[in-house]
Amino acid sequence: MTARVLVGAVACAIAGSTAVTVAQLGPRDYPQWRGRSGDGAASAFETPASWPDTLTRRWRVEVGDGYATPLVIGETVYTFTRRGGDEVVAALDASTGKERWHSNYLAPYTPSQAAARHGSGAKATPLFHEGKLFTLPWS
């Protein structure tokens, strides 16, 4: 491999990793619990000059049980829930609510007496970092 090809490959790798980082850091992204800055604020929200009398629901979808905060990265909403005995990570199209993909794994869980009223759904919000999605299973 020549030095020129090697430099080109390194430049492409750096550009690709930068693109992923920039995509993750979009002003409206919500990549972790309590949002981008960890303060619970909706990044880049601009209060409208006037609010409509009624809001229009764009879509609604059943994702499963849980308390994990959905994440929004670009045009994708990520959910982490329980469906039956499985914990499920799903990626939804932010415009339509249509499921793009999901991944599930068996995670038997019986809540302790103190947590029983909250059910057995996922409780730990995932983290999106450097193009990867991380979850914490309860098994």
C-alpha positions, -999 to +999 in steps of 0.1 A: +000+000+000+015+033-010+017+063+014-008+082-008-034+054-006-028+051+032-033+088+037-065+087+016-078+058+037-070+075+070-087+107+057-118+088+047-119+071+082-116+105+099-143+120+077-166+091+084-161+092+121-166+130+121-198+126+101-211+101+127-202+125+155-218+154+138-249+134+130-251+124+167-247+160+178-275+175+158-292+203+177-325+184+181-310+150+190-319+135+224-291+109+228-294+100+265-315+102+296-324+138+303-313+148+268-282+161+252-270+182+281-284+160+309-307+188+320-340+175+306-343+204+281-354+198+245-324+210+226-330+236+198-367+240+208-380+273+196-412+285+212-437+294+185-450+330+183-485+316+187-497+281+197-525+264+177-558+259+195-554+221+191-524+199+184-525+173+156-512+138+164-489+127+136-486+090+146-491+066+175-475+032+180-474+006+207-438-003+216-441-024+248-439-018+285-413+003+303-401+036+316-370+041+295-369+075+277-371+073+239-340+087+222-342+108+190-312+108+167-317+125+134-349+110+118-349+079+141-366+073+175-351+045+195-372+028+222-362+002+248-391-018+262-404-052+273-426-074+251-435-106+269-402-120+283-380-101+259-363-068+262-366-050+228-347-022+212-366-007+183-358+020+157-388+040+145-391+065+116-396+098+134-419+111+106-442+081+104-437+059+135-431+029+112-406+004+127-374+003+108-359-026+128-359-042+162-336-064+182-348-085+211-333-109+237-348-131+264-345-113+297-365-129+325-371-104+352-393-103+383-393-069+400-385-067+437-414-059+461-403-022+461-404-020+423-434-043+417-459-014+411-437-002+382-440-036+364-413-055+346-407-031+317-373-017+308-363+011+332-328+021+320-328+046+291-303+036+263-273+057+254-264+067+218-227+074+216-204+075+186-229+058+163-236+030+187-267+023+209-261+009+244-286-007+267-285-021+302-304-054+305-322-063+337-315-100+338 
